[in-house]
Amino acid sequence: MERDAEVSARVDLVQRFLDVSSDVLAEIGQSLTIGEATPRVQKKLLELETWAESLRAEENKPASAFLAAMTRDARHQMTPHRSTPQCRS
């Protein structure tokens, strides 16, 4: 029963992240449609970082091998990767 609660808490974090991500994409689409930036996107991006950090905190809690691997994988996908290679001409 306790393990199910652990899984549920982590799944809830990932679902909240996905919900906010959907909002961000909708805001970006709206910005492109109207031709100007909306200030709500920055707030939502900060919220995404908060959810990713919450999942990082969950990684430090004891869990089954499967749950630990799922948590690491989800957090990796939730974290922005800024080391993209630069194009060279």
C-alpha positions in Angstrom: 0.0 0.0 0.0 2.8 2.4 0.9 4.6 1.7 -2.4 1.4 2.5 -4.3 1.3 5.9 -2.6 5.0 6.5 -3.6 4.3 5.7 -7.2 1.1 7.8 -7.2 3.0 10.8 -5.8 5.6 10.6 -8.5 3.1 10.0 -11.2 1.2 13.1 -10.0 4.3 15.2 -10.2 4.9 14.1 -13.8 1.3 14.7 -14.7 1.4 18.2 -13.3 4.5 18.8 -15.3 2.8 17.6 -18.5 -0.3 19.8 -17.8 1.9 22.9 -17.4 3.8 21.9 -20.5 0.6 21.8 -22.4 -0.3 25.3 -21.2 3.1 26.6 -22.3 2.7 25.2 -25.8 -0.8 26.8 -26.0 0.6 30.1 -24.9 3.4 29.9 -27.5 0.9 29.1 -30.1 -1.2 32.1 -29.1 1.9 34.3 -29.2 2.7 33.1 -32.7 -0.9 33.7 -33.8 -1.2 37.3 -32.4 2.5 38.2 -33.2 3.5 39.2 -29.7 4.9 37.5 -26.6 2.7 36.8 -23.6 4.2 37.2 -20.1 2.4 34.1 -18.8 5.0 31.8 -20.6 7.8 32.9 -18.3 5.7 32.1 -15.2 4.8 28.7 -16.6 8.4 27.9 -17.4 9.4 28.7 -13.8 6.6 26.4 -12.7 8.0 23.6 -14.9 11.4 24.0 -13.2 9.6 23.7 -9.8 8.0 20.4 -10.8 11.3 19.0 -12.1 13.0 19.9 -8.8 10.2 18.3 -6.9 10.8 15.1 -8.8 14.6 15.4 -8.2 13.8 15.5 -4.4 11.8 12.2 -4.9 14.9 10.6 -6.4 16.6 10.7 -3.0 13.9 8.7 -1.3 14.2 4.9 -1.2 12.3 3.1 -3.9 12.2 -0.1 -5.9 14.6 -0.4 -8.8 11.8 0.2 -11.3 10.4 3.3 -9.6 13.9 4.7 -9.2 14.7 4.2 -12.9 11.3 5.6 -13.9 11.9 8.7 -11.7 15.4 9.3 -13.1 14.2 8.9 -16.7 11.2 11.2 -16.2 13.3 13.9 -14.5 16.0 13.7 -17.2 13.2 14.4 -19.8 11.9 17.2 -17.7 15.2 19.0 -17.4 16.2 21.4 -20.1 19.3 20.4 -22.0 21.2 23.5 -22.9 24.3 21.8 -24.3 23.1 21.6 -27.9 25.8 21.7 -30.5 26.3 24.9 -32.4 26.1 24.8 -36.2 29.3 25.7 -37.9 29.5 27.1 -41.4 
